[in-house]
C-alpha cells in the first residue's frame, strides 16, 4: 500500500509541476526579449540611414533648414534613449521610448513631404535609393512591432490564465506592456501638409 501512495504522490507532483508553466514563462519571456531586440534593431537601422538622407536633401533644399534640424534633433533623441531589458517591464519607460520613436517618424514624414517640392531631388538616384531603404526599414519596423505584439500577447495570456497565473504570482512574472497609440483620434485624421510658409 505504501508503494502505491509513493507512486500516486510522484504522479501528482509531476502533474503539478508540468501544469505550473514555469518553463513556458521562460520560453515566452525569451521570445518577447528576442522580438524586442528585432524592434530595436530596425529602429537602429532607420537611425543609421537618416544622416545620409538628410545630407542628400541638404544639397537640394538648403532653405528647408527647420525641417532638416527637426529630423536631426528627433534622431538624436531617439538614439540617446537608453534601451535596456528593463524598458520592457517599465510602462513609463516603454511609453517614453514609443514617444521618441514617434517623434522621429513624424519628422521623417515631414522631410519626405518637403522632398516632393524638389523634382531634381526626387530624380537623384542617391535620394531615391535612400528613400527606398527608409521605406523598407519602416516596413521592417512594422513587422518587428507586430511580432513583438504577438510575443507579448502570448506571454500575457500565460500570465493571466489559470493555473499558470499562480506561477506568475509566485515568481513575480508581471504582465508586459505592448505597443499602443497615445492618441488614436489624432492619427485617424490625415496629417495636414502646408508649404505656404
Order of alpha helices (4+ residues) and beta strands (2+ residues): alpha-alpha-alpha-alpha-alpha-alpha-alpha-alpha-alpha
